[in-house]
Amino acid sequence: MAESMAGLKRTHRCTEVTTANVGEKVTVMGWVQKSRNKGGIIFVDLRDRSGILQIIFEESDCKAESFSKAEKLRSEFVIAVVGTVEMRSGAANENLATGAIEVRAESLRILSESETPPFPVEENSKTKEELRLKYRYLDLRRPDLQRNIMVRSKVATLTRAFLAEEGFLEIETPTLIKSTPEGARDYLVPSRVHPGSFYALPQSPQLFKQLLMCSGYDRYFQLARCYRDEDLRADRQPEFTQIDMELSFVDVEDVLDVNERLLQKLFKEICGYDLQLPIQRMTWREAMDRFGSDKPDMRFGMELKNVSDVVKDCQFVVFKGALENGGSVRGINAEGQAGMPRKKIDALVEYAKGFGAKGLAYLSIQEDGSYKSSFAKFMTEDELKALADAMGGKPGDLLLFAADKDKVVFDVLGNLRLELARQLNLLKKDDFKFLWVTEFPLLEYSEEQGRFTAMHHPFTMPMEEDWHLIDSDPGAVRAKAYDIVLNGTELGGGSVRIHQNDIQEKMFEVLGFTKEQAQEQFGFLLDAFKYGVPPHAGLAYGLDRVVMLMVGADSIRDVIAFPKVKDASCLMSEAPSPVDPKQLEELGIEVSQVQEEK
């Protein structure tokens, strides 16, 4: 039978009891982690969010009623214990914060009983994730998950305090907004009052934070909930949290400065890591050329080398064909891997095909300086040597090459580089390597739509020195855009925004909007810009990603209290679900059954 707390007040959380409390009477409450009955003496590990404390029930010290209750204790019972703090009678437990002490119980109340849980509540659970997510409220009792959630809370608190100190105002923006079809798909919310009309849930507070700059608030921030109805990927969530900010009367340097100091503070306070400022910077062009990625992992080398000039006269048809089609030949050097078995190389070839490669050429330099290669018969000894030299190859090295259009080559080698690093254990989670990637292209060409689209969004400021190319060579125009990257993950990104009408109009024109379309979609922002708009810029982080990297988790699901799975459903609450036909009727919505195509 569950008892009430009447008259009892908790004095300490479990790990707040220390050797300084020896001899004192304390009242502790929590969940039974485990109970061991040694006949006449019962040991109970009591757990709360702070950690574990050992309770000892001995028949001679304990009220008879409390001892008989203690004999019934099982894991996950919720209990309250009154007792005296003592030094441990047995050997101290080095692995516990409270390992030197125990509480000798006088009385016990069982506040709530528990059925046998469907899996043990323990650190580093081996239970399948699907089962743990179905019973997420139990999963969240695990000490490792609780630590992650507490770190997330601390990051939010520190961020708020830091930005307030820097003159930022926390202002909330609406979550029922107008749908704007640029970017990812919106989640739509039907309006009952306006039949046939819909709100969208925001993908980001972009337009509203720019309006706040027009309204003179100068420095805004928000921990904003954002929603994207994107295609399914294992580590994407349909709803997530952004640390979102916007600043007036600033340029790139100002935004980077305040954010470097924010990151420095967060990583010092949470991880004890001293981030040296300024953070390294690299242009988008250099990042692609050297690492095949706009979010390069800087924890290891294995950089891409362009060997197009070295192989331009060779007879190997794969290299020749790529160069004739305007592509390139590039390679990476997996140092010391010349002895990699053929089976593993074949697996790398298959991996590369997953990123668009037709194949992968390799050249392994034997210890005696001779070559083993998939294309040796098409090249002379001198050509092979020149190629190996261009790659910085030495005996014992394995050189891997991709030849295709640049986009494919970057994608293949950028991902292959990461796969090799994983296989060779080069990625240490507590080795934090930050990087600003700057000067992104303003536009990228979409084959599908047959036009240029904005790489970030239509309000991104072009670099003044490139603006003259907007008609003749739009793809060459760089943007005042920047991403902050950590260990190969983009933590956040932002840009300086367009605040001049003529540039904004031209930008819409290049993106294929008519004046009417631009007005229809973004009219309220464009109208606001007629009444005096300051130069402004901003940035937003994915809070989930930041915390994931801080705590060394493998998935953002491990730092979100109630995450959804890859098909955007919640296994615990079973959302989304059908709704009452009456609700649909009120909204004027009819659901038609879509026949699945055979």
For each residue, the residues with C-beta under 8 A, 3 or more apart:
1: 110
2: 110 111 112 113
3: 109 110 111
4: 111
5: 8 80 109 111
6:
7:
8: 5 27 29 80 82 109
9: 27
10: 13 27 28 29 80
11: 26 27 28
12: 16 17 21 26 27 28
13: 10 16 28 48 49 50
14: 17 28 30 46 47 48 50 51 52 53 98
15: 50 51 52 53 97 98
16: 12 13 50
17: 12 14 21 26 28 53 85 98 101 103
18: 21 98 101
19: 22 87 100 101
20:
21: 12 17 18 24 26 85 101
22: 19 85 86 87 101
23: 84 85 86
24: 21 84 85
25: 82 83 84 106
26: 11 12 17 21 82 83 84 85 103
27: 8 9 10 11 12 80 81 82
28: 10 11 12 13 14 17 46 48 53 55 80 81 83 103
29: 8 10 48 78 79 80 81 111
30: 14 46 47 48 53 78 79
31: 46 47 48 75 76 77 78 79 121 141
32: 35 44 45 46 47 73 74 75 76 77 78 79
33: 45 46 47 52 75 121
34: 44 45 75
35: 32 42 43 44 45 70 73 74 75
36: 42 43 44
37: 42 71
38: 41 42 43
39:
40: 58 59
41: 38 56 57 58 59
42: 35 36 37 38 56 57 58 67 70 71 73
43: 35 36 38 54 55 56 57
44: 32 34 35 36 54 55 56 57 70 73 79 81
45: 32 33 34 35 52 53 54 55
46: 14 28 30 31 32 33 52 53 54 55 79 81
47: 14 30 31 32 33 51 52 121 141 143
48: 13 14 28 29 30 31 51
49: 13 146 150
50: 13 14 15 16
51: 14 15 47 48 96 97 98 143
52: 14 15 33 45 46 47 96 98
53: 14 15 17 28 30 45 46 98 101 102 103
54: 43 44 45 46 88 93 96 98 101 102 103
55: 28 43 44 45 46 81 83 102 103 105
56: 41 42 43 44 89 102 103 104 105
57: 41 42 43 44 62 66 67 70 105 108
58: 40 41 42 61 62 104
59: 40 41 62 64 67
60:
61: 58 104 105 106
62: 57 58 59 66 67 70 105 106 107 108
63: 66 67 106 107
64: 59 67 68
65: 68 69
66: 57 62 63 69 70 105 106 107 108
67: 42 57 59 62 63 64 70 71
68: 64 65 71 72
69: 65 66 72 73 108 109 110
70: 35 42 44 57 62 66 67 73 105 108
71: 37 42 67 68
72: 68 69 110
73: 32 35 42 44 69 70 77 79 110
74: 32 35 77 114 116
75: 31 32 33 34 35 114 116 117 120 121
76: 31 32 114 117 121 138 141
77: 31 32 73 74 110 112 113 114
78: 29 30 31 32 110 111 112 114
79: 29 30 31 32 44 46 73 108 109 110 111
80: 5 8 10 27 28 29 108 109 111
81: 27 28 29 44 46 55 103 105 107 108 109
82: 8 25 26 27 105 106 107
83: 25 26 28 55 103 104 105 106 107
84: 23 24 25 26 103 104 106
85: 17 21 22 23 24 26 101 102 103
86: 22 23 89 101 102 103 104
87: 19 22 100 101
88: 54 91 92 93 99 100 101 102
89: 56 86 102
90:
91: 88
92: 88 99 100
93: 54 88 96 99
94: 99
95: 99
96: 51 52 54 93 99
97: 15 51
98: 14 15 17 18 51 52 53 54 101 102
99: 88 92 93 94 95 96
100: 19 87 88 92
101: 17 18 19 21 22 53 54 85 86 87 88 98
102: 53 54 55 56 85 86 88 89 98
103: 17 26 28 53 54 55 56 81 83 84 85 86
104: 56 58 61 83 84 86
105: 55 56 57 61 62 66 70 81 82 83 108
106: 25 61 62 63 66 82 83 84
107: 62 63 66 81 82 83
108: 57 62 66 69 70 79 80 81 105
109: 3 5 8 69 79 80 81
110: 1 2 3 69 72 73 77 78 79 113
111: 2 3 4 5 29 78 79 80
112: 2 77 78
113: 2 77 110
114: 74 75 76 77 78 117
115:
116: 74 75
117: 75 76 114 120 121 135 138
118: 131 135 138
119: 125 127 131 132 135 138
120: 75 117 125 127
121: 31 33 47 75 76 117 138 139 141 142
122: 125 142
123: 142 143 144
124: 144
125: 119 120 122 132 139 142
126:
127: 119 120 131 132
128: 131 132
129: 132 133 557
130: 133 134 565 571
131: 118 119 127 128 134 135
132: 119 125 127 128 129 135 136 138 139
133: 129 130 136 139 557 563 565 570 571 572
134: 130 131 571 572
135: 117 118 119 131 132 138 139 572
136: 132 133 139 140 561 562 571 572
137: 140 141 572
138: 76 117 118 119 121 132 135 141
139: 121 125 132 133 135 136 142 145
140: 136 137 145 146 149 561
141: 31 47 76 121 137 138 145 146
142: 121 122 123 125 139 145 146
143: 47 51 123 146 147
144: 123 124 147 148
145: 139 140 141 142 148 149 558
146: 49 140 141 142 143 149 150
147: 143 144 150 151 551
148: 144 145 151 152 547 551 553 558 559
149: 140 145 146 152 153 559 561
150: 49 146 147 153 154
151: 147 148 154 155 270 547 550 551 559
152: 148 149 155 156 543 547 559
153: 149 150 156 157
154: 150 151 157 158 269 270
155: 151 152 158 159 266 270 543 546 547 550
156: 152 153 159 160 223 543
157: 153 154 160 161
158: 154 155 161 162 265 266 269 270
159: 155 156 162 163 221 223 243 262 266
160: 156 157 163 164 170 223
161: 157 158 164 165
162: 158 159 165 166 261 262 265 266
163: 159 160 166 168 170 219 221 245 262
164: 160 161 167 168 170
165: 161 162
166: 162 163 219 258
167: 164 218 219
168: 163 164 219 220 221 245
169: 217 218 219 220 221
170: 160 163 164 220 221 222
171: 212 217 220 221 222
172: 222
173: 202 205 208 209 212 222 224
174: 177 202 208
175: 201 202 225
176: 189 199 200 201
177: 174 199 200 201 202 207 208
178: 199 200
179: 186 188 198 199 200
180: 183 186 200 207 521 522
181: 186 521
182: 454 457 458 521
183: 180 203 457
184: 203 228 229 230
185: 228 229 230
186: 179 180 181 200 201 203 227 229
187: 200 201 227 228 229 238
188: 179 198 199 200 201
189: 176 198 199 200 201
190: 197 198 587 588 589
191: 194 195 197 198 199 587
192: 195 586 587
193:
194: 191 197
195: 191 192 587 588
196: 588
197: 190 191 194
198: 179 188 189 190 191
199: 176 177 178 179 188 189 191
200: 176 177 178 179 180 186 187 188 189
201: 175 176 177 186 187 188 189 227
202: 173 174 175 177 205 208 224 225 226 227
203: 183 184 186 206 226 227 228
204: 224 226 242 244 540
205: 173 202 208 209 222 224 226 242 244
206: 203 209 210 457 459
207: 177 180 210 211 522 524 525
208: 173 174 177 202 205 211 212
209: 173 205 206 212 213 220 222 244 245 246 538
210: 206 207 213 214 246 459 497 525 536 538
211: 207 208 214 215 524 525 528
212: 171 173 208 209 215 217 220 246
213: 209 210 216 217 218 220 246 247 248 497 533 534 536
214: 210 211 528 529 531 532 533 534
215: 211 212
216: 213 248 534
217: 169 171 212 213 220 248
218: 167 169 213 247 248 249
219: 163 166 167 168 169 245 246 247 248
220: 168 169 170 171 209 212 213 217 245 246
221: 159 163 168 169 170 171 243 244 245 246
222: 170 171 172 173 205 209 242 244 245
223: 156 159 160 241 242 243 244 543
224: 173 202 204 205 241 242 244 540
225: 175 202 239 240 241
226: 202 203 204 205 239 240 241 242
227: 186 187 201 202 203 238 239
228: 184 185 187 203 236 238 240
229: 184 185 186 187 238 568
230: 184 185 233 236 238
231:
232: 236 566 567 568
233: 230 236 566
234: 555 566
235: 555 556 557
236: 228 230 232 233 566
237: 240 544 556 557 560 563 564
238: 187 227 228 229 230 564 568
239: 225 226 227 564
240: 225 226 228 237 542 543 544 556 560
241: 223 224 225 226 542 543 544
242: 204 205 222 223 224 226 492 540 541 542 543
243: 159 221 223 492 540 541 543 546
244: 204 205 209 221 222 223 224 538 540
245: 163 168 209 219 220 221 222 538 539 540
246: 209 210 212 213 219 220 221 536 537 538
247: 213 218 219 250 254 255 258 536 537 538
248: 213 216 217 218 219 534 535 536
249: 218 534 535 536
250: 247 254 255 496 535 536 537
251: 254 255 480 496 535 537
252: 255 256 438 480 482 496 537
253: 256 257
254: 247 250 251 257 258 537
255: 247 250 251 252 258 259 482 494 496 537 538 539
256: 252 253 259 260 278 279 436 482
257: 253 254 260 261
258: 166 247 254 255 261 262
259: 255 256 262 263 484 492 539
260: 256 257 263 264 275 277 278 279
261: 162 257 258 264 265 277
262: 159 162 163 258 259 265 266
263: 259 260 266 267 275 279 434 484
264: 260 261 267 268 275 277
265: 158 162 261 262 268 269
266: 155 158 159 162 262 263 269 270 546 550
267: 263 264 270 271 273 275 432 550
268: 264 265 271 272 273 274 275
269: 154 158 265 266
270: 151 154 155 158 266 267 550
271: 267 268 430 432 550
272: 268
273: 267 268 430 432
274: 268
275: 260 263 264 267 268 279 432 434
276:
277: 260 261 264
278: 256 260 281
279: 256 260 263 275 434 435 436 484
280: 298 434 435 436
281: 278 435 436 437 438
282: 286 287 290 296 435 436 437 438
283: 286 287 437 438 439
284: 287 288 294 437 438 439 440 441 478
285: 288 289 439
286: 282 283 289 290
287: 282 283 284 290 291 293 294 295 296 435 437
288: 284 285 291 292 293 294 410
289: 285 286 304 306
290: 282 286 287 296 303 304
291: 287 288 296 297 303 304 414 417
292: 288 304 330 409 410 411 412 413 414 415 417
293: 287 288 296 297 410 414 488
294: 284 287 288 437 440 483 490
295: 287 437 483 485 488 489 490
296: 282 287 290 291 293 414 435 437 485 488
297: 291 293 300 418 421 427 433 487 488
298: 280 433 435 487
299: 421 426 427 428 431 433 487 488
300: 297 421 426 427
301:
302: 332 333 334 335 417 420 421
303: 290 291 332
304: 289 290 291 292 330 331 332 410 413 414 417
305: 330 331 332 333 390 391 392
306: 289 309 328 329 330
307: 310 311 329 330 331 387 390 391 401
308: 311 312 323 328 329 330
309: 306 312
310: 307 386 387 390
311: 307 308 314 316 319 323 329 383 387
312: 308 309 323
313:
314: 311 319 320 378 379 383
315: 320 378 379
316: 311 319 320 361 375 378 379
317: 320 321 378
318: 321 322 358 359 361 375 403
319: 311 314 316 322 323 329 361 375 401 403
320: 314 315 316 317 323 324
321: 317 318 324 325 403
322: 318 319 325 327 328 329 403 404 405 409
323: 308 311 312 319 320 326 327 328 329 403
324: 320 321
325: 321 322 405
326: 323 405
327: 322 323 403 404 405 406 408 409
328: 306 308 322 323 403 406 409
329: 306 307 308 311 319 322 323 401 402 403 409
330: 292 304 305 306 307 308 401 402 403 409 413
331: 304 305 307 391 399 400 401 402 413
332: 302 303 304 305 399 400 413 416 417 420
333: 302 305 391 392 393 397 398 399
334: 302 337 340 397 398 399 400 420 424
335: 302 394 396 397
336: 396 397
337: 334 340 364 396 397 398 420 424
338: 364 365 366 367 372 395 396 397 398
339: 364 396
340: 334 337 344 345 364 398
341: 344 345
342: 345 346
343: 346 347
344: 340 341 347 348
345: 340 341 342 348 349 362 398
346: 342 343 349 350
347: 343 344 350 351
348: 344 345 351 352 360 400 416 419 420
349: 345 346 352 353 357 359 360
350: 346 347 353 354
351: 347 348 354 355 415 416 419
352: 348 349 355 357 359 360 402 412 415 416
353: 349 350 356 357 358 359
354: 350 351
355: 351 352 408 411 412 415 416
356: 353 404 408 411 412
357: 349 352 353 360 402 404 408 412
358: 318 353 404
359: 318 349 352 353
360: 348 349 352 357 400 401 402 412 416
361: 316 318 319 373 374 375 400 401 402 403
362: 345 373 374 398 399 400 401
363: 371 372 373 374 375 376 384 387 388 393 398 399 401
364: 337 338 339 340 371 372 373 397 398 399
365: 338 369 370 371 388 393 394 395 396 397 398 399
366: 338 369 370 371 372 395
367: 338 395 396
368: 395
369: 365 366 395
370: 365 366
371: 363 364 365 366 376 384 388
372: 338 363 364 366 376
373: 361 362 363 364 376 379 384
374: 361 362 363
375: 316 318 319 361 363 378 379
376: 363 371 372 373 379 384
377:
378: 314 315 316 317 375
379: 314 315 316 373 375 376 383 384 387
380: 383 384
381: 384 385
382: 385 386
383: 311 314 379 380 386 387
384: 363 371 373 376 379 380 381 387 388
385: 381 382 388 389
386: 310 382 383 389 390
387: 307 310 311 363 379 383 384 390 391 399
388: 363 365 371 384 385 391 393 399
389: 385 386 392 393
390: 305 307 310 386 387
391: 305 307 331 333 387 388 397 399
392: 305 333 389
393: 333 363 365 388 389 397 399
394: 335 365 397
395: 338 365 366 367 368 369
396: 335 336 337 338 339 365 367
397: 333 334 335 336 337 338 364 365 391 393 394
398: 333 334 337 338 340 345 362 363 364 365
399: 331 332 333 334 362 363 364 365 387 388 391 393
400: 331 332 334 348 360 361 362 413 416
401: 307 319 329 330 331 360 361 362 363
402: 329 330 331 352 357 360 361 408 409 412 413 416
403: 318 319 321 322 323 327 328 329 330 361 409
404: 322 327 356 357 358 408 409 412
405: 322 325 326 327 408 409
406: 327 328 409 410
407: 410 411
408: 327 355 356 357 402 404 405 411 412
409: 292 322 327 328 329 330 402 403 404 405 406 412 413
410: 288 292 293 304 406 407 413 414
411: 292 355 356 407 408 414 415
412: 292 352 355 356 357 360 402 404 408 409 415 416
413: 292 304 330 331 332 400 402 409 410 416 417
414: 291 292 293 296 304 410 411 417 418
415: 292 351 352 355 411 412 418 419
416: 332 348 351 352 355 360 400 402 412 413 419 420
417: 291 292 302 304 332 413 414 420 421
418: 297 414 415 421 422 488
419: 348 351 415 416 422 423
420: 302 332 334 337 348 416 417 423 424
421: 297 299 300 302 417 418 424 426 427
422: 418 419 425 426 427
423: 419 420
424: 334 337 420 421
425: 422
426: 299 300 421 422
427: 297 299 300 421 422 431 487
428: 299 431
429: 487 549 552
430: 271 273 552
431: 299 427 428 487
432: 267 271 273 275 486 487 549
433: 297 298 299 486 487
434: 263 275 279 280 484 485 486
435: 279 280 281 282 287 296 298 484 485 486
436: 256 279 280 281 282 482 483 484 485
437: 281 282 283 284 287 294 295 296 440 482 483 485
438: 252 281 282 283 284 481 482
439: 283 284 285 463 478 479 481
440: 284 294 437 455 456 478 479 481 482 483
441: 284 444 455 475 476 477 478 479
442: 454 455 460 462 466 474 477 478 479 481
443: 452 453 454 455 474 475 477 510 511
444: 441 452 453 455 475
445: 451 452 453 475
446: 449 450 451 452 453
447: 450
448:
449: 446 453 512
450: 446 447
451: 445 446 511 512
452: 443 444 445 446 474 475 510 511 512
453: 443 444 445 446 449 511
454: 182 442 443 457 458 460 507 511
455: 440 441 442 443 444 460 479 481
456: 440 460 479 481 493 495
457: 182 183 206 454 460
458: 182 454 504 507 508 511 513 522
459: 206 210 495 497 498 504 507 525
460: 442 454 455 456 457 479 480 481 495 496 497 498
461: 479 480 495 496 497 498 499 503 537
462: 442 466 467 470 477 478 479 480 498 503 507
463: 439 466 467 477 478 479 480
464: 467
465:
466: 442 462 463 469 470 476 477 478
467: 462 463 464 470 477 503
468:
469: 466 472 473 474 476 477
470: 462 466 467 474 477 506 510
471: 474
472: 469
473: 469 476 477
474: 442 443 452 469 470 471 477 510
475: 441 443 444 445 452
476: 441 466 469 473
477: 441 442 443 462 463 466 467 469 470 473 474
478: 284 439 440 441 442 462 463 466
479: 439 440 441 442 455 456 460 461 462 463 495
480: 251 252 460 461 462 463 495 496 537
481: 438 439 440 442 455 456 460 493 494 495 496
482: 252 255 256 436 437 438 440 493 494 495 539
483: 294 295 436 437 440 490 492 493
484: 259 263 279 434 435 436 490 491 492 493 539 541
485: 295 296 434 435 436 437 488 489 490 491
486: 432 433 434 435 489 491 549
487: 297 298 299 427 429 431 432 433 549
488: 293 295 296 297 299 418 485
489: 295 485 486 545 549
490: 294 295 483 484 485 493 542 545
491: 484 485 486 541 542 545 546 549
492: 242 243 259 483 484 539 540 541 542 546
493: 456 481 482 483 484 490 539 540
494: 255 481 482 537 538 539 540
495: 456 459 460 461 479 480 481 482 537 538
496: 250 251 252 255 460 461 480 481 535 536 537
497: 210 213 459 460 461 536 537 538
498: 459 460 461 462 503 504 507
499: 461 529 533 534 535 536
500: 503 504
501: 504 505 529 530
502: 505 506
503: 461 462 467 498 500 506 507
504: 458 459 498 500 501 507 508 526 529
505: 501 502 508 509 515 518
506: 470 502 503 509 510
507: 454 458 459 462 498 503 504 510 511
508: 458 504 505 511 513 515 517 518
509: 505 506 512 513
510: 443 452 470 474 506 507
511: 443 451 452 453 454 458 507 508
512: 449 451 452 509
513: 458 508 509 517 518 521
514: 517 518
515: 505 508 518 519
516: 519 520
517: 508 513 514 520 521
518: 505 508 513 514 515 521 522 523 526
519: 515 516 522 523 526
520: 516 517 523
521: 180 181 182 513 517 518
522: 180 207 458 518 519 525 526
523: 518 519 520 526 527
524: 207 211 527 528
525: 207 210 211 459 522 528 529
526: 504 518 519 522 523 529 530
527: 523 524 530 531
528: 211 214 524 525 531 533
529: 214 499 501 504 525 526 533
530: 501 526 527
531: 214 527 528
532: 214
533: 213 214 499 528 529 536
534: 213 214 216 248 249 499
535: 248 249 250 251 496 499
536: 210 213 246 247 248 249 250 496 497 499 533
537: 246 247 250 251 252 254 255 461 480 494 495 496 497
538: 209 210 244 245 246 247 255 494 495 497
539: 245 255 259 482 484 492 493 494
540: 204 224 242 243 244 245 492 493 494
541: 242 243 484 491 492 545 546
542: 240 241 242 490 491 492 545 546 556
543: 152 155 156 223 240 241 242 243 546 547
544: 237 240 241 547 548 556 559 560
545: 489 490 491 541 542 548 549 556
546: 155 243 266 491 492 541 542 543 549 550
547: 148 151 152 155 543 544 550 551 553 559
548: 544 545 551 553 555 556 558 559
549: 429 432 486 487 489 491 545 546 552
550: 151 155 266 267 270 271 546 547
551: 147 148 151 547 548 558 559
552: 429 430 549
553: 148 547 548 556 558 559
554: 558
555: 234 235 548 558
556: 235 237 240 542 544 545 548 553 559 560 563
557: 129 133 235 237 560 563
558: 145 148 548 551 553 554 555
559: 148 149 151 152 544 547 548 551 553 556
560: 237 240 544 556 557 563
561: 136 140 149
562: 136 570 572 573
563: 133 237 556 557 560
564: 237 238 239 568 569 570
565: 130 133 568 569 570 571
566: 232 233 234 236
567: 232
568: 229 232 238 564 565 576
569: 564 565 574 575 576
570: 133 562 564 565 573 574 575
571: 130 133 134 136 565 574
572: 133 134 135 136 137 562
573: 562 570
574: 569 570 571 577
575: 569 570
576: 568 569
577: 574
578: 591
579: 583 584
580: 583 584
581: 584 585
582: 585 586
583: 579 580 586 587
584: 579 580 581 587 589 590 591
585: 581 582 588
586: 192 582 583
587: 190 191 192 195 583 584
588: 190 195 196 585
589: 190 584
590: 584
591: 578 584
592:
593:
594:
595:
596:
597:
598:
